[in-house]
Amino acid sequence: MPDNVRPQVLYNISGDARAEFKILDLRDRIRNGTLNPQDQIAIVGTDLWKPASDFPELTRYFSLVKPAATPGLAAPSAKPQTPAASLGSRIVPGLAYPFTDITSIIVIVAVALLRAATPLLSIIFSMLASVYALGVIRKSSEGQTSAPSAGEVGNIGEWIMSFVRVIAVSLISAWPILAVTILAFMGLVRSPAIFGIALLVMLLYYPASLATIAIWKSIKIALSVQQIFRFIGILGIEYYAVIGMWFVIVFGIAFGMSLIHLALGSTRLFAVIEIAVQTWSTLYASHLLGWAVYRHRDQL
């Protein structure tokens, strides 16, 4: 794949932290044996040092490196790569995914209870839940089938940076609505249908932007409309399936709770349950989105 269409994420290598390397530079080092799986690397601008083999974008290159044959012994046969299980295989097991770690359970319960207690704290904690959802996407994109712990999402500094990124991406993803609004003020757009189309584009664009932030932690990529639509194109029908399922769940929850309110009256308990289920649905959809990325990680 041409270098100019890849996300230009840069990496540092421990011991040579002043130099910055592109993914293809790391690939060449893996091929010539100067970068080993246990070598510590980090994305430029972060302090999250991990073994090179822990980066999904490098896994394939390590797997293609053939070990040298030992004299007198036959070279071991390469194990065939097992393709990731289908997205459909995670739909039912994924329903329980948000309850596989104490952190995700606390997030669901806290968001719901705080909504009933105070709207301001609820909004803040909902944003923190979005930060946790980034961790869900990232760990799922690495093939993890259980919810991440708070430590896997990052330290306090990384939570704060992710919080800032979520706000930035939320504003960035509103560009279709902002563009149509500006054109409307200029008198160039009058049809309400255009606003509907802009809203649809924004709703399709936003999850992909969150996914790129979760995986590459790069605002630059999220700013690139070309890269985002390339990302969506690679995931293809699986991306639209995840978004479609999330819409169905969200509207199903809203419709079901509305019927309950009409039948039994609006109570604080039902409001708490509704928020809890909505938070569950966000984590569930985030896991499915991350799994779709995991299935196509070699193409990204």
Secondary structure in CASP SS format (residue, H / E / C, confidence):
PFRMAT SS
TARGET T0000
AUTHOR 0000-0000-0000
METHOD secondary structure of the structure
MODEL  1
M C 1.00
P C 1.00
D H 1.00
N H 1.00
V H 1.00
R C 1.00
P C 1.00
Q C 1.00
V C 1.00
L C 1.00
Y E 1.00
N E 1.00
I E 1.00
S C 1.00
G C 1.00
D E 1.00
A E 1.00
R E 1.00
A E 1.00
E E 1.00
F E 1.00
K C 1.00
I H 1.00
L H 1.00
D H 1.00
L H 1.00
R H 1.00
D H 1.00
R H 1.00
I H 1.00
R H 1.00
N C 1.00
G C 1.00
T C 1.00
L C 1.00
N C 1.00
P C 1.00
Q C 1.00
D C 1.00
Q E 1.00
I E 1.00
A E 1.00
I E 1.00
V C 1.00
G C 1.00
T C 1.00
D C 1.00
L C 1.00
W C 1.00
K E 1.00
P E 1.00
A H 1.00
S H 1.00
D H 1.00
F C 1.00
P H 1.00
E H 1.00
L H 1.00
T H 1.00
R H 1.00
Y H 1.00
F H 1.00
S H 1.00
L H 1.00
V C 1.00
K C 1.00
P C 1.00
A C 1.00
A C 1.00
T C 1.00
P C 1.00
G C 1.00
L C 1.00
A C 1.00
A C 1.00
P C 1.00
S C 1.00
A C 1.00
K C 1.00
P C 1.00
Q C 1.00
T C 1.00
P C 1.00
A C 1.00
A C 1.00
S C 1.00
L C 1.00
G H 1.00
S H 1.00
R H 1.00
I H 1.00
V C 1.00
P H 1.00
G H 1.00
L H 1.00
A H 1.00
Y H 1.00
P H 1.00
F H 1.00
T C 1.00
D C 1.00
I H 1.00
T H 1.00
S H 1.00
I H 1.00
I H 1.00
V H 1.00
I H 1.00
V H 1.00
A H 1.00
V H 1.00
A H 1.00
L H 1.00
L H 1.00
R H 1.00
A H 1.00
A H 1.00
T C 1.00
P H 1.00
L H 1.00
L H 1.00
S H 1.00
I H 1.00
I H 1.00
F H 1.00
S H 1.00
M H 1.00
L H 1.00
A H 1.00
S H 1.00
V H 1.00
Y H 1.00
A H 1.00
L H 1.00
G H 1.00
V H 1.00
I H 1.00
R H 1.00
K H 1.00
S H 1.00
S C 1.00
E C 1.00
G C 1.00
Q C 1.00
T C 1.00
S C 1.00
A C 1.00
P C 1.00
S C 1.00
A H 1.00
G H 1.00
E H 1.00
V H 1.00
G C 1.00
N C 1.00
I H 1.00
G H 1.00
E H 1.00
W H 1.00
I H 1.00
M H 1.00
S H 1.00
F H 1.00
V H 1.00
R H 1.00
V H 1.00
I H 1.00
A H 1.00
V H 1.00
S H 1.00
L H 1.00
I H 1.00
S C 1.00
A C 1.00
W H 1.00
P H 1.00
I H 1.00
L H 1.00
A H 1.00
V H 1.00
T H 1.00
I H 1.00
L H 1.00
A H 1.00
F H 1.00
M C 1.00
G C 1.00
L C 1.00
V C 1.00
R C 1.00
S C 1.00
P H 1.00
A H 1.00
I H 1.00
F H 1.00
G H 1.00
I H 1.00
A H 1.00
L H 1.00
L H 1.00
V H 1.00
M H 1.00
L H 1.00
L H 1.00
Y H 1.00
Y H 1.00
P H 1.00
A H 1.00
S H 1.00
L H 1.00
A H 1.00
T H 1.00
I H 1.00
A H 1.00
I H 1.00
W H 1.00
K C 1.00
S C 1.00
I H 1.00
K H 1.00
I H 1.00
A H 1.00
L H 1.00
S C 1.00
V H 1.00
Q H 1.00
Q H 1.00
I H 1.00
F H 1.00
R H 1.00
F H 1.00
I H 1.00
G H 1.00
I H 1.00
L H 1.00
G C 1.00
I H 1.00
E H 1.00
Y H 1.00
Y H 1.00
A H 1.00
V H 1.00
I H 1.00
G H 1.00
M H 1.00
W H 1.00
F H 1.00
V H 1.00
I H 1.00
V H 1.00
F H 1.00
G H 1.00
I H 1.00
A H 1.00
F H 1.00
G H 1.00
M H 1.00
S H 1.00
L H 1.00
I H 1.00
H H 1.00
L H 1.00
A H 1.00
L H 1.00
G C 1.00
S C 1.00
T C 1.00
R H 1.00
L H 1.00
F H 1.00
A H 1.00
V H 1.00
I H 1.00
E H 1.00
I H 1.00
A H 1.00
V H 1.00
Q H 1.00
T H 1.00
W H 1.00
S H 1.00
T H 1.00
L H 1.00
Y H 1.00
A H 1.00
S H 1.00
H H 1.00
L H 1.00
L H 1.00
G H 1.00
W H 1.00
A H 1.00
V H 1.00
Y H 1.00
R H 1.00
H C 1.00
R C 1.00
D C 1.00
Q C 1.00
L C 1.00
END
